[in-house]
């Protein structure tokens, strides 16, 4: 049976949505579709994210909240740009009749692709220079850094949600898909227990969200983002997220977490550290020698199963301090890029010397 999404993918190209003409579908999610579109006045190419018609009030609320957050973040160059938002009726053929259906939409800047197109293809990932991999990771850190400075946590970091913007020879990352993001400067809107569990694709979820130990404070949301950035680095190295490498079956973890939750038990997540260290070693072994030790240290910190341990320690005490942004992590990424650049330069010099000798 053809799904509603499949029917809309076939029916909507060529339709007009306000001042935009929809073209082909370039992405889909649980509740939405993304089409490439062109402005009927300027001919500019954009991406249009549509909320599929449904009776799910949570989907509509998340879609509206995403628009609000994108407007709040619209001056952040590391986050996808919101061009327009609205609601419009589009005639859709149902049983031979054209029925106007209301669609909420966001118009976004059009990307050239996303990071998962690189990490999901072993050949393309292997061909990607290490300086470029870490530079792309730094771009994702920059976007999340800018979000945190605006008191917004993403809560769903993965390569699918890191868009690639290409301008000439320059490729930059833009953070996208803020449907599960949270403005932690405002009072939580859901019940406390609604924040305990992970949502969405749990292959990328932090351990506390698998074992029903999430929280509703800004520090909880930001700790999950730190894990997501560590997992993103693991994807750029191996093609696999950290949860899959360290835990294996996320479903087993979720089942255990639900049983613990119902029994009023809070599992000690420190017992997970040995298996995460093994996963970190596996990832670090695939890194160039020049960044292997630092890369392992960064991954160990970001992907610590204990959320508070992901934040950098205070210089003068053993206590953890939560800085307003991620400047400290950007500095670490810069060090990795610099070391890789030096290594690359030395390799070129050695090759040139060998060529001259021969």
VOPAGU-2260 file (C-alpha; in pm, 1 decimal, decimal comma):
REM VOPAGU-2260
SITE   aa  ch    i         X         Y         Z
SITE  UNK   A    0       0,0       0,0       0,0
SITE  UNK   A    1     128,0     343,3     -93,5
SITE  UNK   A    2     186,6     564,2     211,3
SITE  UNK   A    3      70,3     922,2     240,1
SITE  UNK   A    4     432,7    1035,6     216,8
SITE  UNK   A    5     486,2     839,5    -106,9
SITE  UNK   A    6     165,5     982,8    -252,7
SITE  UNK   A    7     269,2    1337,3    -165,1
SITE  UNK   A    8     617,6    1285,8    -308,9
SITE  UNK   A    9     455,5    1199,0    -640,9
SITE  UNK   A   10     175,4    1456,6    -628,1
SITE  UNK   A   11     341,9    1775,3    -502,6
SITE  UNK   A   12     618,2    1848,8    -759,4
SITE  UNK   A   13     499,0    2135,5    -978,8
SITE  UNK   A   14     255,5    2266,1    -718,1
SITE  UNK   A   15     275,7    2621,3    -588,9
SITE  UNK   A   16     325,2    2693,6    -221,1
SITE  UNK   A   17     285,3    3066,7    -175,6
SITE  UNK   A   18     560,6    3231,2    -383,6
SITE  UNK   A   19     746,0    2899,4    -432,5
SITE  UNK   A   20     716,0    2624,3    -691,6
SITE  UNK   A   21     789,0    2277,7    -555,4
SITE  UNK   A   22    1029,4    2053,3    -744,7
SITE  UNK   A   23    1156,9    1708,9    -641,4
SITE  UNK   A   24    1160,2    1563,3    -290,4
SITE  UNK   A   25    1511,8    1569,2    -140,5
SITE  UNK   A   26    1443,7    1438,6     209,3
SITE  UNK   A   27    1184,8    1281,4     435,5
SITE  UNK   A   28    1131,8    1219,4     805,5
SITE  UNK   A   29     868,4    1083,2    1038,7
SITE  UNK   A   30     629,7    1376,9     994,9
SITE  UNK   A   31     775,9    1588,0     719,3
SITE  UNK   A   32     901,4    1603,8     363,8
SITE  UNK   A   33    1166,3    1833,5     218,5
SITE  UNK   A   34    1138,5    1954,0    -140,3
SITE  UNK   A   35    1369,9    2158,6    -351,4
SITE  UNK   A   36    1180,0    2463,1    -474,4
SITE  UNK   A   37    1231,7    2784,7    -664,8
SITE  UNK   A   38    1105,4    3131,5    -592,8
SITE  UNK   A   39     857,8    3239,7    -856,9
SITE  UNK   A   40     983,8    3598,1    -831,7
SITE  UNK   A   41    1361,8    3564,8    -798,8
SITE  UNK   A   42    1414,7    3206,2    -925,9
SITE  UNK   A   43    1632,9    3144,1    -620,8
SITE  UNK   A   44    1665,0    2777,4    -521,9
SITE  UNK   A   45    1552,4    2692,1    -168,4
SITE  UNK   A   46    1452,3    2392,6      43,0
SITE  UNK   A   47    1092,0    2372,0     161,8
SITE  UNK   A   48    1016,8    2158,2     466,0
SITE  UNK   A   49     651,5    2049,2     476,8
SITE  UNK   A   50     462,3    1906,5     770,9
SITE  UNK   A   51     244,4    1626,4     639,8
SITE  UNK   A   52    -124,3    1661,7     732,7
SITE  UNK   A   53    -206,7    1456,1    1042,0
SITE  UNK   A   54    -403,0    1458,9    1364,7
SITE  UNK   A   55     -86,9    1449,6    1577,4
SITE  UNK   A   56     -78,2    1769,7    1786,7
SITE  UNK   A   57     279,0    1696,3    1902,2
SITE  UNK   A   58     406,7    1693,4    1543,0
SITE  UNK   A   59     245,1    2031,8    1474,6
SITE  UNK   A   60     380,9    2173,8    1800,9
SITE  UNK   A   61     734,3    2052,9    1723,0
SITE  UNK   A   62     713,8    2199,4    1373,0
SITE  UNK   A   63     603,4    2538,0    1506,7
SITE  UNK   A   64     871,3    2527,2    1778,8
SITE  UNK   A   65    1135,9    2454,1    1516,2
SITE  UNK   A   66    1031,3    2767,4    1328,0
SITE  UNK   A   67    1054,5    2974,4    1646,5
SITE  UNK   A   68    1402,5    2841,8    1723,0
SITE  UNK   A   69    1523,8    2897,8    1366,4
SITE  UNK   A   70    1408,6    3257,6    1388,8
SITE  UNK   A   71    1594,1    3295,5    1718,4
SITE  UNK   A   72    1909,1    3148,0    1559,5
SITE  UNK   A   73    1878,2    3317,2    1220,5
SITE  UNK   A   74    2194,4    3525,6    1263,3
SITE  UNK   A   75    2401,7    3216,8    1353,2
SITE  UNK   A   76    2612,0    3131,1    1049,9
SITE  UNK   A   77    2661,9    2773,6    1172,6
SITE  UNK   A   78    2286,2    2700,8    1162,1
SITE  UNK   A   79    2070,9    2661,7     851,9
SITE  UNK   A   80    1897,4    2987,5     754,9
SITE  UNK   A   81    1520,5    3022,4     779,8
SITE  UNK   A   82    1392,7    3222,3     481,3
SITE  UNK   A   83    1017,7    3205,8     537,9
SITE  UNK   A   84     743,0    3015,9     721,6
SITE  UNK   A   85     372,4    2984,7     676,4
SITE  UNK   A   86      72,2    2767,0     599,7
SITE  UNK   A   87     -88,7    2717,4     259,7
SITE  UNK   A   88    -345,5    2496,8      93,1
SITE  UNK   A   89    -226,7    2268,9    -185,8
SITE  UNK   A   90    -471,9    2068,2    -398,8
SITE  UNK   A   91    -389,6    1697,6    -373,1
SITE  UNK   A   92    -562,5    1431,2    -581,8
SITE  UNK   A   93    -747,8    1181,8    -359,3
SITE  UNK   A   94    -957,8     913,2    -532,9
SITE  UNK   A   95    -958,9    1122,8    -845,9
SITE  UNK   A   96   -1068,3    1441,8    -674,5
SITE  UNK   A   97    -850,3    1746,7    -604,9
SITE  UNK   A   98    -880,4    1815,1    -234,7
SITE  UNK   A   99    -708,7    2124,9     -86,7
SITE  UNK   A  100    -496,1    2019,8     211,1
SITE  UNK   A  101    -333,4    2266,7     453,6
SITE  UNK   A  102      45,1    2238,7     478,7
SITE  UNK   A  103     263,2    2413,2     732,2
SITE  UNK   A  104     601,5    2490,6     581,1
SITE  UNK   A  105     946,1    2631,8     650,4
SITE  UNK   A  106    1156,9    2770,4     366,2
SITE  UNK   A  107    1528,4    2712,7     427,6
SITE  UNK   A  108    1854,5    2781,9     251,1
SITE  UNK   A  109    1932,8    2500,0       9,7
SITE  UNK   A  110    2229,0    2277,3      92,4
SITE  UNK   A  111    2451,6    2084,3    -144,2
SITE  UNK   A  112    2418,0    1768,0      63,4
SITE  UNK   A  113    2472,1    1637,6     413,5
SITE  UNK   A  114    2753,4    1471,6     605,7
SITE  UNK   A  115    2583,8    1131,7     603,8
SITE  UNK   A  116    2637,3    1115,2     227,2
SITE  UNK   A  117    3010,6    1099,5     306,5
SITE  UNK   A  118    3004,5     876,5     615,3
SITE  UNK   A  119    2757,7     620,3     477,5
SITE  UNK   A  120    2976,2     549,3     172,5
SITE  UNK   A  121    3300,6     373,9     276,3
SITE  UNK   A  122    3469,4     473,2     -48,3
SITE  UNK   A  123    3386,4     842,4     -17,4
SITE  UNK   A  124    3480,0     845,5     350,8
SITE  UNK   A  125    3815,6     679,9     283,5
SITE  UNK   A  126    3890,4     935,8      12,7
SITE  UNK   A  127    3811,2    1228,9     242,5
SITE  UNK   A  128    4133,1    1390,7     366,6
SITE  UNK   A  129    4180,3    1392,5     743,9
SITE  UNK   A  130    4217,6    1769,8     755,1
SITE  UNK   A  131    3879,6    1795,7     581,8
SITE  UNK   A  132    3716,3    1546,3     820,0
SITE  UNK   A  133    3824,0    1734,6    1129,4
SITE  UNK   A  134    3744,4    2070,1     969,2
SITE  UNK   A  135    3390,5    1950,6     897,2
SITE  UNK   A  136    3360,8    1828,2    1255,7
SITE  UNK   A  137    3478,1    2169,9    1373,2
SITE  UNK   A  138    3204,1    2326,8    1162,3
SITE  UNK   A  139    2944,9    2119,3    1346,2
SITE  UNK   A  140    3096,2    2221,7    1681,4
SITE  UNK   A  141    3073,1    2586,5    1573,9
SITE  UNK   A  142    2703,3    2550,8    1493,7
SITE  UNK   A  143    2624,7    2384,6    1828,5
SITE  UNK   A  144    2845,3    2642,8    2005,7
SITE  UNK   A  145    2636,2    2922,4    1856,3
SITE  UNK   A  146    2315,9    2744,2    1954,2
SITE  UNK   A  147    2430,8    2698,4    2315,1
SITE  UNK   A  148    2522,8    3066,3    2339,7
SITE  UNK   A  149    2160,1    3137,8    2246,2
SITE  UNK   A  150    2041,5    2888,6    2513,8
SITE  UNK   A  151    1931,1    2630,9    2257,1
SITE  UNK   A  152    2030,6    2263,4    2262,6
SITE  UNK   A  153    1996,0    2051,8    1949,9
SITE  UNK   A  154    1937,5    1710,2    2112,6
SITE  UNK   A  155    1957,6    1515,1    1783,7
SITE  UNK   A  156    2312,0    1554,6    1652,1
SITE  UNK   A  157    2408,2    1314,7    1373,3
SITE  UNK   A  158    2554,0    1336,4    1024,6
SITE  UNK   A  159    2205,0    1348,4     867,0
SITE  UNK   A  160    2143,9    1679,9    1041,3
SITE  UNK   A  161    2472,6    1840,9     934,9
SITE  UNK   A  162    2417,7    2009,7     600,1
SITE  UNK   A  163    2700,0    2089,8     359,4
SITE  UNK   A  164    2707,2    2434,8     202,4
SITE  UNK   A  165    2949,2    2453,5     -89,3
SITE  UNK   A  166    3075,7    2787,3    -220,2
SITE  UNK   A  167    3355,1    2755,3    -473,6
SITE  UNK   A  168    3623,3    2537,5    -317,5
SITE  UNK   A  169    3492,6    2598,7      34,9
SITE  UNK   A  170    3257,0    2358,2     212,2
SITE  UNK   A  171    3096,0    2452,7     542,2
SITE  UNK   A  172    2865,5    2271,6     783,1
SITE  UNK   A  173    2526,4    2406,8     886,0
SITE  UNK   A  174    2325,1    2247,2    1166,3
SITE  UNK   A  175    1969,7    2159,0    1061,6
SITE  UNK   A  176    1656,4    1971,3    1173,4
SITE  UNK   A  177    1573,1    2143,3    1501,4
SITE  UNK   A  178    1248,6    1953,8    1554,9
SITE  UNK   A  179    1373,2    1807,9    1884,9
SITE  UNK   A  180    1574,1    2110,5    1991,6
SITE  UNK   A  181    1500,9    2288,4    2320,1
SITE  UNK   A  182    1526,3    2646,8    2432,5
SITE  UNK   A  183    1655,1    2588,6    2783,9
SITE  UNK   A  184    1610,5    2952,5    2882,3
SITE  UNK   A  185    1235,9    2887,3    2918,3
SITE  UNK   A  186    1045,0    2656,3    3151,9
SITE  UNK   A  187    1015,5    2296,4    3020,8
SITE  UNK   A  188     678,5    2238,0    2858,9
SITE  UNK   A  189     657,8    1861,2    2910,1
SITE  UNK   A  190     633,9    1648,8    3223,0
SITE  UNK   A  191     971,4    1562,5    3382,9
SITE  UNK   A  192     941,5    1194,9    3286,9
SITE  UNK   A  193     901,8    1291,3    2921,1
SITE  UNK   A  194    1266,3    1402,2    2922,4
SITE  UNK   A  195    1401,4    1080,8    3077,7
SITE  UNK   A  196    1390,2     875,0    2759,1
SITE  UNK   A  197    1551,2     916,9    2420,1
SITE  UNK   A  198    1348,6    1003,2    2110,2
SITE  UNK   A  199    1404,2     964,0    1740,2
SITE  UNK   A  200    1682,0     741,6    1605,4
SITE  UNK   A  201    1826,1     585,7    1922,1
SITE  UNK   A  202    2136,5     455,0    1741,7
SITE  UNK   A  203    2272,8     804,6    1809,2
SITE  UNK   A  204    2132,6     855,0    2159,6
SITE  UNK   A  205    2346,5     927,0    2464,7
SITE  UNK   A  206    2358,2     644,5    2725,7
SITE  UNK   A  207    2150,2     832,8    2982,5
SITE  UNK   A  208    1865,8     856,1    2729,6
SITE  UNK   A  209    1880,2     483,6    2656,2
SITE  UNK   A  210    1871,3     394,2    3024,6
SITE  UNK   A  211    1591,4     643,1    3105,7
SITE  UNK   A  212    1812,5     884,2    3301,1
SITE  UNK   A  213    1774,0    1200,8    3095,7
SITE  UNK   A  214    1693,5    1535,1    3256,3
SITE  UNK   A  215    1506,4    1856,0    3183,8
SITE  UNK   A  216    1771,2    2114,9    3271,5
SITE  UNK   A  217    1993,9    2304,9    3032,0
SITE  UNK   A  218    2299,4    2113,4    3153,2
SITE  UNK   A  219    2122,5    1784,7    3073,7
SITE  UNK   A  220    2043,6    1894,7    2718,7
SITE  UNK   A  221    2393,9    2029,5    2661,1
SITE  UNK   A  222    2555,3    1712,2    2794,4
SITE  UNK   A  223    2356,4    1514,3    2538,3
SITE  UNK   A  224    2483,1    1751,6    2267,2
SITE  UNK   A  225    2842,7    1692,6    2379,1
SITE  UNK   A  226    2787,8    1319,8    2340,6
SITE  UNK   A  227    2636,6    1383,0    1997,7
SITE  UNK   A  228    2945,8    1575,1    1887,6
SITE  UNK   A  229    3170,7    1292,9    2008,2
SITE  UNK   A  230    2956,7    1042,4    1821,5
SITE  UNK   A  231    2976,2    1265,3    1512,9
SITE  UNK   A  232    3355,9    1249,8    1528,4
SITE  UNK   A  233    3336,7     870,6    1553,4
SITE  UNK   A  234    3116,5     868,7    1241,1
SITE  UNK   A  235    3367,7    1081,6    1052,3
SITE  UNK   A  236    3640,5     833,8    1145,0
SITE  UNK   A  237    3466,5     495,8    1113,1
SITE  UNK   A  238    3130,4     558,4     948,6
SITE  UNK   A  239    2951,3     441,9    1266,4
SITE  UNK   A  240    2807,7     634,5    1564,6
SITE  UNK   A  241    2957,3     583,3    1910,0
SITE  UNK   A  242    2648,4     417,8    2058,6
SITE  UNK   A  243    2658,9     144,1    1795,8
SITE  UNK   A  244    3032,3      91,6    1854,2
SITE  UNK   A  245    3015,4      86,2    2235,9
SITE  UNK   A  246    2675,7     -61,3    2315,1
SITE  UNK   A  247    2578,8    -261,7    2011,6
SITE  UNK   A  248    2208,5    -328,4    2065,6
SITE  UNK   A  249    2049,7      -1,1    2171,6
SITE  UNK   A  250    1716,9    -185,2    2198,7
SITE  UNK   A  251    1853,9    -404,5    2479,3
SITE  UNK   A  252    1966,4     -90,7    2663,1
SITE  UNK   A  253    1625,1      71,4    2617,9
SITE  UNK   A  254    1449,4    -239,9    2750,5
SITE  UNK   A  255    1676,6    -241,5    3054,7
SITE  UNK   A  256    1616,4     130,8    3105,8
SITE  UNK   A  257    1240,2      89,8    3092,4
SITE  UNK   A  258    1252,1    -193,5    3346,1
SITE  UNK   A  259    1474,5      15,3    3573,2
SITE  UNK   A  260    1241,7     313,6    3537,1
SITE  UNK   A  261     932,6     112,5    3628,8
SITE  UNK   A  262    1114,5     -44,1    3924,8
SITE  UNK   A  263    1243,4     292,0    4047,7
SITE  UNK   A  264    1605,6     187,4    3991,7
SITE  UNK   A  265    1878,2     421,8    3867,3
SITE  UNK   A  266    2155,8     219,1    3706,2
SITE  UNK   A  267    2517,4     322,4    3769,9
SITE  UNK   A  268    2636,4     437,0    3427,8
SITE  UNK   A  269    3002,4     430,8    3532,3
SITE  UNK   A  270    2996,2      53,0    3473,4
SITE  UNK   A  271    2972,0     132,2    3100,6
SITE  UNK   A  272    3308,3     307,5    3091,7
SITE  UNK   A  273    3518,4      -1,3    3002,5
SITE  UNK   A  274    3315,7     -78,0    2691,1
SITE  UNK   A  275    3319,1     288,3    2586,3
SITE  UNK   A  276    3697,1     299,2    2631,0
SITE  UNK   A  277    3728,9      -5,7    2406,2
SITE  UNK   A  278    3515,1     170,1    2144,5
SITE  UNK   A  279    3724,4     486,1    2176,5
SITE  UNK   A  280    4042,6     281,7    2123,9
SITE  UNK   A  281    3886,8     126,0    1815,3
SITE  UNK   A  282    3809,6     469,7    1671,8
SITE  UNK   A  283    4146,8     620,7    1769,3
SITE  UNK   A  284    4334,9     333,5    1605,5
SITE  UNK   A  285    4195,3     450,5    1270,6
SITE  UNK   A  286    4316,7     808,2    1318,5
SITE  UNK   A  287    4650,9     938,1    1189,3
SITE  UNK   A  288    4933,0     904,9    1440,9
SITE  UNK   A  289    4965,1    1282,8    1479,6
SITE  UNK   A  290    4618,2    1317,2    1635,9
SITE  UNK   A  291    4563,1     970,5    1781,3
SITE  UNK   A  292    4631,6    1053,0    2147,2
SITE  UNK   A  293    4444,3    1382,5    2146,1
SITE  UNK   A  294    4160,0    1229,6    1947,7
SITE  UNK   A  295    4125,0     947,5    2199,8
SITE  UNK   A  296    4124,9    1196,0    2489,0
SITE  UNK   A  297    3853,9    1407,7    2325,0
SITE  UNK   A  298    3635,9    1106,0    2252,7
SITE  UNK   A  299    3683,8     969,8    2603,8
SITE  UNK   A  300    3557,5    1296,7    2746,9
SITE  UNK   A  301    3271,6    1366,6    2506,6
SITE  UNK   A  302    3141,9    1010,1    2508,0
SITE  UNK   A  303    3174,7     942,3    2878,7
SITE  UNK   A  304    2856,5     755,8    2979,4
SITE  UNK   A  305    2824,9     986,6    3283,2
SITE  UNK   A  306    2680,7    1316,6    3147,0
SITE  UNK   A  307    2848,5    1561,2    3386,2
SITE  UNK   A  308    3192,6    1413,7    3309,2
SITE  UNK   A  309    3167,1    1543,4    2949,9
SITE  UNK   A  310    3215,7    1903,3    3060,2
SITE  UNK   A  311    3571,3    2034,2    3106,2
SITE  UNK   A  312    3703,6    2045,3    3464,6
SITE  UNK   A  313    3764,4    2375,6    3638,6
SITE  UNK   A  314    4134,7    2466,0    3622,4
SITE  UNK   A  315    4174,0    2533,7    3994,6
SITE  UNK   A  316    3959,7    2254,7    4143,2
SITE  UNK   A  317    3837,4    1908,4    4062,3
SITE  UNK   A  318    3484,0    2035,5    4016,6
SITE  UNK   A  319    3317,5    2048,2    3678,3
SITE  UNK   A  320    3220,5    2384,1    3533,8
SITE  UNK   A  321    2967,0    2437,0    3258,7
SITE  UNK   A  322    3085,9    2714,4    3026,3
SITE  UNK   A  323    2821,3    2903,5    2827,5
SITE  UNK   A  324    2949,6    2778,3    2492,6
SITE  UNK   A  325    3194,7    2536,1    2334,4
SITE  UNK   A  326    3501,7    2756,7    2287,3
SITE  UNK   A  327    3708,8    2494,8    2469,9
SITE  UNK   A  328    3607,4    2226,6    2219,5
SITE  UNK   A  329    3668,4    2453,3    1921,5
SITE  UNK   A  330    4023,7    2506,2    2050,7
SITE  UNK   A  331    4076,0    2129,6    2070,5
SITE  UNK   A  332    3950,8    2087,3    1713,3
SITE  UNK   A  333    4185,6    2365,6    1597,5
SITE  UNK   A  334    4480,2    2180,0    1751,9
SITE  UNK   A  335    4385,5    1862,4    1564,2
SITE  UNK   A  336    4356,2    2053,2    1235,0
SITE  UNK   A  337    4693,1    2222,3    1290,4
SITE  UNK   A  338    4869,8    1893,2    1363,9
SITE  UNK   A  339    4717,7    1729,4    1059,8
SITE  UNK   A  340    4819,4    2024,7     843,4
SITE  UNK   A  341    5178,1    2001,4     968,7
SITE  UNK   A  342    5181,9    1625,9     910,3
SITE  UNK   A  343    5042,1    1675,4     560,3
SITE  UNK   A  344    5305,3    1939,3     482,9
SITE  UNK   A  345    5587,6    1715,2     609,8
SITE  UNK   A  346    5461,2    1427,9     398,6
SITE  UNK   A  347    5460,9    1647,5      88,4
SITE  UNK   A  348    5817,6    1761,3     162,2
SITE  UNK   A  349    5934,4    1403,2     213,1
SITE  UNK   A  350    5770,1    1296,3    -111,9
SITE  UNK   A  351    5930,0    1588,0    -295,9
SITE  UNK   A  352    6274,7    1503,1    -156,4
SITE  UNK   A  353    6232,9    1140,1    -254,9
SITE  UNK   A  354    6126,3    1244,9    -605,3
SITE  UNK   A  355    6436,6    1462,5    -644,7
SITE  UNK   A  356    6667,7    1190,0    -523,0
SITE  UNK   A  357    6521,1     935,7    -760,3
